[in-house]
Amino acid sequence: MRMKENQLVEQYQSILCNSPSIDIFDLTIEIAKKAAAYRAKYGLKTPDSIQIATAVDASADFFFTNDIRLKAVKEIEILVLDELIKP
């Protein structure tokens, strides 16, 4: 959007909204409360805490990231992509 790549923005929107393998979840008050607790407990950034709270609430098996700092979270298994890919 910043670069005015409207066609690329539309492609991302289509992928995210129409993919049968991607689920979109509403932000509920319960998730927001969990996110605030994770933010306070682990010092997470707000977007990270919301995503993790949503994954926990949805009973996800794990959370993929490339942010090694998120491994501090104990409520869900954190998988760091760089650690999974062997050079």
WOUR-V863902 format. One record per pair of residues at least 24 apart in sequence whose C-alpha atoms are under 10 Angstrom apart, sorted by the first residue. I is the first residue (numbers start at 1). J is the second residue. Records with the same first field share a line. If there is no record, write none. Layout:
I=J ; J
//
This chain:
24=54
25=51 ; 54 ; 55 ; 57 ; 58
26=54
27=51 ; 53 ; 54
28=54
30=54 ; 57
31=55 ; 56 ; 57 ; 58
38=73 ; 74 ; 75
41=72 ; 73
42=69 ; 70 ; 71 ; 72 ; 73 ; 74
43=69 ; 70 ; 72
44=69 ; 70 ; 72 ; 73
49=73
52=76 ; 78
//
